[in-house]
Amino acid sequence: MFKKIIFIISFIILMAEYSFSATEINPILDTNSDISYKNNTAIHPILKIAVDSYLRNNTEAMQMKEAGIGTGIGVFDQLPAVPPEDSFTSDAVQYQSSDYFPLYSGTVWEFSVNGNSKDISKVLPKMANVNGTITSVVLCGCGQKEYYTSDSNGIMLHRLFFPDVLIEPMGRGNLTITFIPPLQIADSMINIGQLFVSNGNAISTFSLTDRIIKLPYNTTYRFNNTENITVPAGNFDVLKISGSFSLGDQSVLQTFYLAEDIGIVKQVSDGTTQELMAFYYVKLSSPSEDEIISSGETYTMNWETTPYTTYFELLYSTDTGKTWNSITPDLVTATSYDWEVPSPRNNKTACLIKIIGYDSDRVEKTSVISKPFTIEVVKLISPNGGETLTSNTTWSIMWSTNATKTPVANVILQYTKNGGKTWKTITKITGSNPGTYDWNIPVVSKEKTNCRVKIILQNANSKVVGTDMSDDYFTITP
């Protein structure tokens, strides 16, 4: 989306690091290796524009640097060009921009570039903190990363990361550009004809130098109209947003065509046209975060997907994803599945579901991992925390048992008065699992506030097949 920025920033970093005069720069422009990004062969004309602009706007700054004053980095004051107005009729209809720029984890977009090559973008599962804001990370072609938020504040670009940028004679390194404040592409609720203007500083760092480059940026985008367009992926009703991005005195015109629940289906920028060829995602609607699922039950998993995601592989983990187990022997095609929940040897509180999406050729395209949930074998119902029990009275300990790995032969009940440092046995029940036991509360001389009860289920070989304890502390009084 913003690759032209690489060459503008790269040359300014180069200029800041090495005090070249204009006559020293021009011979460099005759080579093909001074600045490159992943062997991009189309960069030379852009480089020359960037250098010419830099020299035009920074003559005084460079003279000051040669005199030992300043850094050689000038200040640009050029304002972005206001995008041309399409013919539109403003009305009261509002659109929520985040619906047209979704950032579902695992989403993959495949674009054609000028009708030829393919470019792939993917929302990574791990989010990133940029200046205190949690952002979604979009991995683009050549390893480029774009850090976005799309929420009640609108569509915002916070950071760009370009790996393996070659700046001669410095070498290859990583270029990071952070926008302060974030660059706004659209407000949250938008109307046809509305303008979105933002400006601030682009803070750039290159991994091979400790120099920080600060350049002003300006953007002006307009919600032009709604359209119906056809791209290789199909026919879509879209919002058309166009405008300009200016960094220093360099500008690039951009037009985005956004479809609901999909995102960018077409983009025109700096002579390059990208059109959506296919898109893939899996949105898992169940299980939900912190849901408790009983071992042995038949649990219906549900998910949403795209027309291009044809087959699904279903897996589960009971150890936060360290290991994965297949749920089905083969790929499935439906968007729901009745899962026979396994019976682990204990309650598992860090379980995950993973669904991998494949295209019609069974090529892996996308994946999603659920939030943690619990597979519960046994549940201690009472006392479960917050109760006050009195010495030398009777309290009914109650528990429920779901499917176990092997049949329950013994039930052991224990309690603690010191937060779990030591445990004492209440009773051991053999040959049955009644679900309740009348406990004679022990006598205490002073109030005990860190008490819990634990239940341990064993099979005939005295192997543990389930445990649980009070969720919180209860109190025993004299």
Secondary structure, 3 states (H helix, E strand, C coil): CCCHHHHHHHHHHHHHHCCCCHHHHHHHHCCCCCEEECCCCCCHHHHHHHHHHHHHHHHHHHHHHHCCCCCCCCCCCCCCCCCCCCCCCCCCCCEEHHHHCCCCCCCEEEEEECCCEEEEEEECCCCEEECCEEEEEEECHHHCEEEEEEECCEEEEEEEEEEEEEECCCEEEEEEEEEEEEEEEECCEECCCCEEEEEEEEEEEECCCCCEEEEEEEEEEEEEEEEEEEECCEEEEEEEEEEEEEECCEEEEEEEEEECCCEEEEEEECCEEEEEEEEECEEEEECCCCCEEECCCEEEEEEEECCCCCEEEEEEECCCCCCCEECCCCCECCCEEEEECCCCCCCEEEEEEEEEEECCCCCEEEEEECCCEEEECEEEEECCCCCEEECCCEEEEEEEECCCCCCCCEEEEEEECECCCCCEEEEEEECCCCCEEEEECCCCCCCEEEEEEEEEEECCCCCEEEEEECCCCEEEEC
